[in-house]
Amino acid sequence: MFAGLPTWAEIRRPGFAGHHPIKIEDELADGTYTVRAELPGIDPATDVDVTVRNGVLTITAERSEKKESHGRSEFHYGSFTRSLTLPTGTEEESITARYEKGILTVSAPIAEPETPARRVAVEAAE
């Protein structure tokens, strides 16, 4: 009966019921990690900030509420932040971002690892 309802932790979290105000798609293909963030109605020149620090990509956006409407609004207003851990080998200095038709696309080239992964032997305890 209660299967579709959110947990208490989800209710307390911003973006209720596990839904984040910034919805994303990401993929790793052809040596590039690409993140697409859905940000309709945002002015990219003034309302979007993309930062990278210590392997974490952070997208911050702000949508100001329009006060001229007196009807119902299901839009989200205010400041929204989404952080993602970048894949190992991301060339942080070469990350680019582009906003088009409500979608922010961040592209991060991934360098080939200099050394291959090393297998570690697991010993059984006696």
MDAnalysis code that builds the backbone (N, CA, C; Angstrom):
import MDAnalysis as mda
import numpy as np

u = mda.Universe.empty(378, n_residues=126, atom_resindex=np.repeat(np.arange(126), 3), trajectory=True)
u.add_TopologyAttr("name", ["N", "CA", "C"] * 126)
u.add_TopologyAttr("resid", np.arange(1, 127))
u.add_TopologyAttr("resname", ["MET", "PHE", "ALA", "GLY", "LEU", "PRO", "THR", "TRP", "ALA", "GLU", "ILE", "ARG", "ARG", "PRO", "GLY", "PHE", "ALA", "GLY", "HIS", "HIS", "PRO", "ILE", "LYS", "ILE", "GLU", "ASP", "GLU", "LEU", "ALA", "ASP", "GLY", "THR", "TYR", "THR", "VAL", "ARG", "ALA", "GLU", "LEU", "PRO", "GLY", "ILE", "ASP", "PRO", "ALA", "THR", "ASP", "VAL", "ASP", "VAL", "THR", "VAL", "ARG", "ASN", "GLY", "VAL", "LEU", "THR", "ILE", "THR", "ALA", "GLU", "ARG", "SER", "GLU", "LYS", "LYS", "GLU", "SER", "HIS", "GLY", "ARG", "SER", "GLU", "PHE", "HIS", "TYR", "GLY", "SER", "PHE", "THR", "ARG", "SER", "LEU", "THR", "LEU", "PRO", "THR", "GLY", "THR", "GLU", "GLU", "GLU", "SER", "ILE", "THR", "ALA", "ARG", "TYR", "GLU", "LYS", "GLY", "ILE", "LEU", "THR", "VAL", "SER", "ALA", "PRO", "ILE", "ALA", "GLU", "PRO", "GLU", "THR", "PRO", "ALA", "ARG", "ARG", "VAL", "ALA", "VAL", "GLU", "ALA", "ALA", "GLU"])
u.atoms.positions = np.array([
    [0.812, -1.192, 0.000],
    [0.000, 0.000, 0.000],
    [0.866, 1.271, 0.000],
    [2.002, 1.264, 0.709],
    [2.856, 2.441, 0.799],
    [4.072, 2.369, -0.121],
    [4.092, 1.451, -1.054],
    [5.265, 1.195, -1.897],
    [5.688, 2.398, -2.724],
    [4.775, 3.203, -3.198],
    [5.129, 4.332, -4.059],
    [5.468, 5.605, -3.323],
    [5.337, 5.632, -2.002],
    [5.586, 6.842, -1.230],
    [7.073, 7.003, -0.931],
    [7.553, 8.257, -0.802],
    [8.967, 8.472, -0.504],
    [9.302, 8.100, 0.934],
    [10.577, 7.807, 1.179],
    [11.027, 7.511, 2.535],
    [11.163, 8.818, 3.309],
    [11.310, 8.720, 4.627],
    [11.470, 9.915, 5.452],
    [12.736, 10.676, 5.043],
    [13.816, 9.974, 4.726],
    [15.059, 10.625, 4.310],
    [14.848, 11.417, 3.024],
    [14.054, 10.902, 2.102],
    [13.796, 11.607, 0.852],
    [12.943, 12.848, 1.078],
    [11.996, 12.777, 1.997],
    [11.135, 13.925, 2.287],
    [11.955, 15.064, 2.874],
    [12.914, 14.750, 3.742],
    [13.728, 15.762, 4.398],
    [14.758, 16.372, 3.463],
    [15.121, 15.691, 2.398],
    [16.145, 16.153, 1.471],
    [15.557, 17.195, 0.510],
    [16.346, 18.250, 0.202],
    [15.869, 19.192, -0.818],
    [15.636, 18.468, -2.133],
    [14.609, 18.843, -2.837],
    [14.284, 18.166, -4.088],
    [13.417, 16.952, -3.819],
    [12.611, 16.976, -2.804],
    [11.669, 15.956, -2.340],
    [11.507, 14.740, -3.243],
    [11.412, 13.601, -2.641],
    [11.142, 12.305, -3.287],
    [12.237, 11.871, -4.250],
    [13.479, 12.245, -3.934],
    [14.589, 11.760, -4.727],
    [14.761, 12.472, -6.052],
    [13.935, 13.439, -6.347],
    [14.056, 14.186, -7.594],
    [14.925, 15.409, -7.332],
    [15.932, 15.575, -8.146],
    [16.826, 16.711, -7.988],
    [16.357, 17.826, -8.907],
    [16.392, 19.083, -8.448],
    [15.937, 20.175, -9.309],
    [16.728, 20.288, -10.608],
    [17.994, 19.868, -10.609],
    [18.774, 19.845, -11.840],
    [18.847, 18.396, -12.303],
    [18.107, 18.092, -13.339],
    [18.110, 16.732, -13.893],
    [19.255, 16.627, -14.891],
    [19.972, 15.496, -14.837],
    [21.122, 15.342, -15.715],
    [21.081, 14.039, -16.498],
    [21.866, 14.006, -17.568],
    [22.217, 12.797, -18.306],
    [23.732, 12.839, -18.403],
    [24.381, 11.697, -18.254],
    [25.823, 11.681, -18.463],
    [26.228, 10.421, -19.193],
    [27.352, 10.512, -19.889],
    [27.872, 9.351, -20.603],
    [29.369, 9.515, -20.794],
    [30.028, 8.387, -20.923],
    [31.456, 8.341, -21.208],
    [31.615, 7.595, -22.522],
    [32.042, 8.318, -23.563],
    [32.185, 7.709, -24.886],
    [33.302, 8.407, -25.649],
    [34.068, 7.628, -26.376],
    [35.117, 8.157, -27.252],
    [36.081, 9.095, -26.520],
    [36.443, 8.763, -25.292],
    [37.413, 9.549, -24.548],
    [36.896, 10.859, -23.984],
    [35.589, 11.041, -23.957],
    [35.000, 12.268, -23.418],
    [33.855, 11.926, -22.465],
    [33.877, 12.553, -21.288],
    [32.777, 12.446, -20.339],
    [31.877, 13.644, -20.586],
    [30.609, 13.388, -20.908],
    [29.664, 14.452, -21.226],
    [28.516, 14.439, -20.232],
    [28.221, 15.617, -19.696],
    [27.091, 15.803, -18.779],
    [26.150, 16.798, -19.429],
    [24.877, 16.435, -19.509],
    [23.842, 17.350, -19.990],
    [22.908, 17.637, -18.816],
    [22.729, 18.923, -18.525],
    [21.872, 19.339, -17.411],
    [20.690, 20.131, -17.962],
    [19.505, 19.747, -17.517],
    [18.281, 20.402, -17.959],
    [18.080, 21.672, -17.123],
    [18.231, 22.844, -17.782],
    [18.114, 24.129, -17.091],
    [17.288, 25.113, -17.910],
    [16.002, 24.830, -18.128],
    [15.194, 25.745, -18.938],
    [14.938, 27.068, -18.216],
    [14.827, 28.124, -18.998],
    [14.477, 29.426, -18.434],
    [15.588, 30.088, -17.659],
    [16.829, 29.698, -17.913],
    [17.978, 30.251, -17.208],
    [18.791, 31.086, -18.197],
    [19.298, 32.234, -17.748],
    [20.207, 33.023, -18.565],
    [21.626, 32.527, -18.272],
    [22.260, 31.835, -19.226],
    [23.573, 31.243, -18.947],
    [24.658, 32.268, -18.624],
    [24.509, 33.494, -19.105],
    [25.523, 34.519, -18.863],
    [25.530, 34.995, -17.413],
    [24.374, 34.964, -16.754],
    [24.292, 35.513, -15.393],
    [23.835, 34.516, -14.339],
    [23.155, 33.440, -14.744],
    [22.511, 32.562, -13.760],
    [23.097, 31.155, -13.666],
    [24.194, 30.876, -14.378],
    [24.794, 29.543, -14.346],
    [26.272, 29.666, -13.993],
    [26.720, 28.799, -13.108],
    [28.124, 28.755, -12.724],
    [28.576, 27.300, -12.755],
    [29.656, 27.026, -13.486],
    [30.215, 25.677, -13.566],
    [31.629, 25.741, -13.003],
    [31.906, 24.919, -11.987],
    [33.235, 24.900, -11.377],
    [33.748, 23.472, -11.288],
    [35.071, 23.357, -11.213],
    [35.726, 22.061, -11.060],
    [36.766, 22.214, -9.960],
    [36.721, 21.297, -8.989],
    [37.710, 21.309, -7.919],
    [37.910, 19.895, -7.403],
    [39.170, 19.470, -7.380],
    [39.541, 18.161, -6.835],
    [38.714, 17.014, -7.413],
    [38.508, 17.030, -8.727],
    [37.799, 15.943, -9.381],
    [36.289, 15.982, -9.246],
    [35.745, 17.111, -8.800],
    [34.289, 17.250, -8.654],
    [33.807, 18.408, -9.520],
    [32.844, 18.108, -10.389],
    [32.202, 19.105, -11.235],
    [30.949, 19.593, -10.509],
    [30.817, 20.911, -10.354],
    [29.646, 21.476, -9.682],
    [28.951, 22.454, -10.616],
    [27.645, 22.245, -10.782],
    [26.804, 23.129, -11.587],
    [25.869, 23.847, -10.628],
    [25.895, 25.170, -10.665],
    [25.010, 25.979, -9.836],
    [24.196, 26.879, -10.757],
    [22.896, 26.915, -10.544],
    [22.014, 27.762, -11.359],
    [21.009, 28.437, -10.451],
    [20.494, 29.563, -10.911],
    [19.487, 30.283, -10.130],
    [18.379, 30.763, -11.054],
    [17.162, 30.520, -10.628],
    [15.993, 30.976, -11.381],
    [15.198, 31.891, -10.457],
    [15.006, 33.140, -10.894],
    [14.255, 34.106, -10.101],
    [12.769, 33.953, -10.359],
    [11.981, 34.045, -9.302],
    [10.532, 33.895, -9.426],
    [9.922, 35.151, -10.038],
    [9.027, 34.944, -10.977],
    [8.293, 36.051, -11.588],
    [7.076, 36.336, -10.705],
    [6.905, 37.577, -10.296],
    [5.830, 37.943, -9.378],
    [4.559, 38.384, -10.092],
    [4.566, 38.431, -11.428],
    [3.397, 38.951, -12.113],
    [2.223, 37.975, -12.185],
    [2.451, 36.682, -11.952],
    [1.382, 35.698, -12.034],
    [0.737, 35.470, -10.660],
    [-0.588, 35.338, -10.662],
    [-1.304, 35.062, -9.414],
    [-1.927, 33.679, -9.438],
    [-1.625, 32.927, -10.461],
    [-2.166, 31.574, -10.597],
    [-1.228, 30.540, -9.997],
    [-1.443, 29.311, -10.358],
    [-0.650, 28.199, -9.855],
    [0.693, 28.142, -10.581],
    [1.728, 27.764, -9.855],
    [3.048, 27.565, -10.450],
    [3.660, 26.300, -9.876],
    [4.097, 25.401, -10.755],
    [4.787, 24.189, -10.336],
    [6.268, 24.274, -10.676],
    [6.724, 25.456, -11.074],
    [8.130, 25.658, -11.386],
    [8.938, 25.715, -10.104],
    [10.222, 25.358, -10.198],
    [11.141, 25.487, -9.074],
    [11.894, 26.799, -9.229],
    [11.965, 27.584, -8.159],
    [12.690, 28.846, -8.166],
    [13.747, 28.812, -7.085],
    [14.735, 29.678, -7.239],
    [15.800, 29.767, -6.253],
    [17.109, 29.271, -6.834],
    [18.022, 28.896, -5.935],
    [19.340, 28.437, -6.330],
    [19.392, 26.914, -6.281],
    [19.990, 26.306, -7.303],
    [20.084, 24.853, -7.406],
    [21.542, 24.473, -7.632],
    [21.980, 23.415, -6.993],
    [23.352, 22.949, -7.147],
    [23.361, 21.458, -7.370],
    [24.229, 21.027, -8.257],
    [24.404, 19.589, -8.519],
    [25.893, 19.335, -8.661],
    [26.431, 18.376, -7.928],
    [27.845, 18.029, -8.002],
    [27.998, 16.586, -8.445],
    [29.007, 16.352, -9.290],
    [29.283, 15.021, -9.814],
    [30.774, 14.752, -9.712],
    [31.126, 13.533, -9.331],
    [32.526, 13.143, -9.326],
    [32.945, 12.815, -10.750],
    [34.035, 13.411, -11.188],
    [34.530, 13.191, -12.543],
    [35.304, 11.879, -12.616],
    [35.317, 11.240, -13.772],
    [36.073, 9.999, -13.930],
    [37.582, 10.234, -13.749],
    [38.284, 9.200, -13.326],
    [39.733, 9.266, -13.206],
    [40.336, 9.601, -14.564],
    [41.315, 10.496, -14.559],
    [41.971, 10.878, -15.804],
    [41.353, 12.074, -16.498],
    [40.343, 12.691, -15.883],
    [39.718, 13.866, -16.500],
    [40.732, 14.998, -16.609],
    [40.816, 15.592, -17.770],
    [41.690, 16.737, -18.004],
    [40.911, 18.000, -17.622],
    [40.978, 18.370, -16.347],
    [40.160, 19.457, -15.810],
    [40.379, 20.788, -16.527],
    [41.595, 21.041, -17.005],
    [41.888, 22.313, -17.678],
    [41.208, 22.408, -19.045],
    [40.772, 21.278, -19.584],
    [40.191, 21.255, -20.931],
    [38.667, 21.113, -20.937],
    [38.033, 21.221, -19.791],
    [36.570, 21.096, -19.712],
    [35.923, 22.312, -20.373],
    [34.865, 22.049, -21.154],
    [34.118, 23.126, -21.801],
    [32.638, 23.006, -21.438],
    [31.922, 24.131, -21.531],
    [30.485, 24.141, -21.250],
    [29.781, 24.981, -22.301],
    [28.582, 24.514, -22.697],
    [27.782, 25.214, -23.711],
    [26.309, 25.106, -23.317],
    [25.577, 26.199, -23.462],
    [24.148, 26.226, -23.145],
    [23.374, 26.477, -24.425],
    [22.421, 25.582, -24.715],
    [21.604, 25.740, -25.912],
    [20.220, 25.157, -25.669],
    [19.200, 25.947, -25.932],
    [17.803, 25.518, -25.843],
    [17.465, 24.860, -24.509],
    [17.937, 25.462, -23.412],
    [17.586, 24.968, -22.084],
    [18.438, 23.827, -21.573],
    [19.457, 23.426, -22.340],
    [20.320, 22.322, -21.936],
    [21.757, 22.817, -21.819],
    [22.359, 22.606, -20.645],
    [23.765, 22.898, -20.429],
    [24.537, 21.616, -20.706],
    [25.508, 21.675, -21.620],
    [26.336, 20.510, -21.941],
    [27.762, 20.795, -21.507],
    [28.268, 19.946, -20.623],
    [29.647, 20.063, -20.140],
    [30.412, 18.866, -20.685],
    [31.527, 19.138, -21.367],
    [32.345, 18.079, -21.960],
    [33.715, 18.076, -21.305],
    [34.138, 16.887, -20.879],
    [35.422, 16.738, -20.199],
    [36.223, 15.628, -20.862],
    [37.355, 15.974, -21.498],
    [38.175, 14.929, -22.095],
    [38.832, 14.074, -21.018],
    [38.960, 12.796, -21.317],
    [39.560, 11.843, -20.384],
    [40.860, 11.341, -20.997],
    [41.956, 11.473, -20.260],
    [43.256, 10.988, -20.721],
    [43.358, 9.493, -20.457],
    [44.118, 8.830, -21.313],
    [44.383, 7.411, -21.088],
    [45.232, 7.277, -19.833],
    [44.968, 6.274, -18.999],
    [45.789, 6.103, -17.801],
    [47.240, 5.811, -18.186],
    [48.175, 6.428, -17.442],
    [49.586, 6.239, -17.735],
    [50.045, 4.816, -17.413],
    [49.500, 4.256, -16.360],
    [49.852, 2.892, -15.993],
    [48.572, 2.075, -15.880],
    [48.631, 0.842, -16.345],
    [47.430, 0.011, -16.241],
    [47.143, -0.351, -14.778],
    [45.917, -0.738, -14.521],
    [45.541, -1.150, -13.170],
    [46.348, -2.362, -12.754],
    [46.751, -2.414, -11.511],
    [47.531, -3.521, -10.986],
    [46.633, -4.400, -10.145],
    [46.694, -5.679, -10.393],
    [45.884, -6.635, -9.626],
    [46.551, -6.876, -8.281],
    [45.768, -6.815, -7.226],
    [46.269, -7.020, -5.866],
    [45.812, -8.388, -5.399],
    [46.777, -9.182, -4.937],
    [46.461, -10.533, -4.437],
    [45.729, -10.434, -3.110],
    [44.740, -11.281, -2.936],
    [43.980, -11.332, -1.697],
    [44.371, -12.600, -0.955],
    [44.843, -12.415, 0.280],
    [45.263, -13.564, 1.090],
    [44.107, -13.993, 1.977],
    [43.973, -15.266, 2.156],
    [42.949, -15.812, 3.037],
    [43.473, -15.816, 4.480],
    [42.616, -15.395, 5.402],
    [42.985, -15.420, 6.816],
    [42.937, -16.843, 7.332],
    [43.822, -17.155, 8.279],
    [43.840, -18.520, 8.822],
    [43.073, -18.617, 10.093],
])
